[in-house]
Amino acid sequence: MKIAIASGKGGTGKTTLSTNLSAFLAEQGKVVLTDLDVEEPNSGLFVNGTLQHAEDKFKMIPEWEQEKCTLCGICQEVCNYHAVIKMADQIMIFPELCHSCYACSELCPEEALPMIPQKMGELKQFNVNNLFFVESRLKIGEEQAVPLIKQTLQYVDAQFPKEIIKIYDSPPGTSCPVIEATKDADFVILITEPTPFGLHDLSLAVETMRELKKSFGVVINRYGIGNDDVLAYCEKEKVPVLAKIPNDRKIAELYSRGELIYRKVPEVKQQLDHIWKYIETTAGGRQ
């Protein structure tokens, strides 16, 4: 089972829920937690594991070989991302725009644009008892998160059997990185907060998941602040509310110290149990 934890905005509690749910389920069996927020991964702050594996991750970028090139301009014509530009006497490559589609390289009649690897980030795996933690971190200055997210998911699928529970701590928002992180998930948990901003961005996330035809439910974090507009919205849209995590100073204190919450706040543990029972009896029943 693949469970993605996402939200329409940052700061709603994706990492809090991802780490606590993973550790909670790891008490019963093996779990893989993967931090796919590669631009700013922080799940590792709550997982005190032992480093088992580390590797650099690369994307393929064209390199112009001037001596072979006839400046025919085909490369510019076939690049949908304007990463290859034909000038008067040279071909300019913009690696930040390149999507590694290979079109310019494979369609060049003179083979003047071979693809070469360029480091875009690194991946690490940590183990602690039944919990396996995989983290990828984008290289500073890199602009595209999707290629690293894709390679991270491929690593997890290759290293761990499909029977094991996989939890994805997804990037915030509803753009391409979130699509990549959730498109293969069996179930998506959308975490929000009961505020006008939380409701606005939750509605965007709900539209996105419906467009992807995903099974999903909502968890309300910091329940008790704001108003009941989120609950009213979920009722109107027939979106199941899986859990309500209370707005509690003790939770904030534990989080700020990098501690798991459910072990010291019984109500949070109870809410995690509600979440898993729902997934097990709905999405899990369709596997």
N, C-alpha and C positions, 0 to 999 in steps of 0.2 A: 504494500500500500504506500502511495506517495501522497503526502499531505503538505500543501503549500500554505504558508501563513503570510498574508498580504494585507495591504490597506491602501486607501486612496491618498494618504498623506503620511509624512514622517512623524515620528514621536508619539505614535499611538500605543505602542507596546508590542510590536512584532517580536523583537528580540526577547523581551520578558516572557511572552507566551511560548515562543519557540524553545527556549532553553529549559523552562520549567516543565513544559509538556514532554519534552524529550527525556529529561532526567526522571520524570514520574513514570513514563512508560518503560524506561530502561530498568526499573525495579522489577518488571515482570518478564522482560525479554530483551533481545537485541534491538537497538535503534541506531539509525544513522541521522545525525543532525548536520545539515549542510548550510553554511552561511553564503547565500547568493547575492548579498548586498556588497558586491565586490569593490565598490567605490569607497565604502566605509564599513567594513566588517567589524562587528563588535561582540558577536556571540561568544568568541573565545575568552572574553573577560569573565565568563561565568562557568567555563569548562576547564577544570584543572587536570588536563590529560597529559599523557606522555607522547612526545613527538615520535611518530612511526614512519612517516614518509614526507618528503618534500621534493618538489620539482618545479622548474620554470615552465611557463606556458608561452607559446609562440603563436603568432598569426603570420600568414604569408603575404608578402608585399612585393610588387613588381620592381625590378631593378633595370634601368635603361642601359643597354649596351650600345653606345654611340656608333662603334665601328660597323655594326650590323644594320643599323637603322637607315631606312630610305625616306623617313618622314612622310609616309603615305597617309597618316592621320586616322587609320582604322581604329587604333587604340582609343583615341578620343571619342570617336563616334559610338563605340560600343560600351563605354563606361557610363553607367547611369548615375554615378555618384560624383562626377567631375573630379575624380582623383587623378586622372591622367589628362594632361593638357599639351597640345602640340603648339609650340612656338615657332618662330621663323626658322631657327636652326637647331632646335633641341626639343626633347620631350621632358616635361616636368612632372614629377610624381609627388602627390600629397598623401603621405601615409596615413594621416589622421582621418582622411575621407575614404580610404580604401576599405572595401567590404570583403576582400579576398575571394572574389567571385571567379577569378581566373580568366575572365572574358578577354581582357587585353592581351594576356600572355598567350592564350591558346589560339586566338584569332590573328595574332601578328604573323604576317607571311614570312618575315625574315627571322622569327624567333629572337627578337631583340629585347624582349621583356620577360626574362626568366623570373620565377617567383622565388624569393628568398625568405627565410624565417626571421622574424623580428620579435623580440621579447615583449610581451604585453602584461605579464604579471607572474604570480607564483601561486602554487597550491600546496597546502600542508594538510596532513591527516594526523589527528591525535586520538588516542584510545584511553578510556577510563572505564574499567569493568565492562558492562554491557553497552556502554555508549561510545559510538564512534563519531568523531567530529571532523568534518572536512571544511576547510576554509580557503577561499581564494581571495587574493588581494591584487587589484589593478595597479599597474606601475604608474607612478606619479607622472602626469602629463598625458597619459592615454585618455582618449575621449570616448571610446566605444566599450561599453560593458558587456554587450551581448555575446561577442565571441568567447570571452572568458567564462561567462555563465554557461554557455553551451558546452565548452570543454569540461567544465566542472561537473555538469550533469552526466556527461559521457563517462567520466572517471568513476563517479558513484555507481552508475549502472554496471560498469565493467568489474568493479571490485566487490560489490555486494549483491547477493542473490535477491531476486525479486520478492521473495517471501518476507524479507526483513522490512520493518517499518522505516520509511524514509521521510524525514521532516525537513522542509525547505524554508529557511528564513529569507523571505523574498525582499527585493528592493522596494522602496516606497513609490507611490504614484500609480499611474496606469499606462505608462509608455512602454517602449520596446523591451527594456530589461525585465519588466514585470510579466509581459507576455511570454518571454522566453522561459522565465522561472516557473510559470504556472501552466503552460500549455499541455504538459504531459501529466499533470497532477490528477489523482483520482478524486481528491476533495480539496477544496480551498476554504480556509478560515479567514474571513475578513474581520480584522480587529479595528474598532473605532472607539471614539469617546463621545459622551453625550453633550456635545457643544455644536454651535452652528457650523463651525469649520469641519468638525468631524462628520456631521450629517451631509454636508455638501460633498465632501470627498468620498464618503461612503457610497453615495448615490452614483458617482462616477465609476467606482470599483464594481458595484453591482451590475451596472450596464456592461462593463468590460467582461465580467465573468459570464453573463448571459450571452454575450456575443461569442464567447469561446465555448459556450454550451457546457459549462462546468457545474458540478454539484458544489454548493457552497452554503455556509452559514455564517452568522455574525456573532462575535464576542464583543461585549461592551466593557471597555476598561475604564477605570476611575469612575465606576458607577456611583452616583450620588451627587456628583456635581452637575451643573447645567440644568437641563430640563428633560422631559420625556419625549421630545420630538423624534429621537432615533427609534425608540420603541414604537411610536406611532407609525413611523415610516416603514419599519420592518413588518408590522402588522398589515399595513395597507398593501405592501408589495409581496406579502406572503413569503417573507424571508425568515427562516428559523433563527431564533436567538439561542445560541448554544450555552452561553454562560454570561454572568455579570461579575466582573472582578471589582471589588469595592475600592472606593477612594480612601485609602488608609495610610496614615503617616508612617506606620511601621513598614509597610510595603516599600515606600519610597526610601526609607533608611536602609533596608536590606539590599535593595537594588543599587543604591549608591555605594555600598561596600562590596559589590560584586558577588552577593550571596543569592542562592536560590530561595525563592519565596515560599513555595508550597511546603517546605520542610518545617517552617516556623509559623505559618499562618494557616490553620486548619481549613478555613473557609475557601482559600485559594485551592487547596488540594481537593476539596469537594467539588469545586467548579471544574477542575481539570478532569475529574472522574466523569462529570456530566458530559463534557466535550467528547471524551473517548467513547463513552457508551452510545452517544448519538451517532458518531462516525461508524462505530462497529456494527450498529444495527441498521444503518441506512446505506452509506457508501460501501461499507465493508461487506454487506450482504450481497452486493452486486458484483463482487470480484469473481 
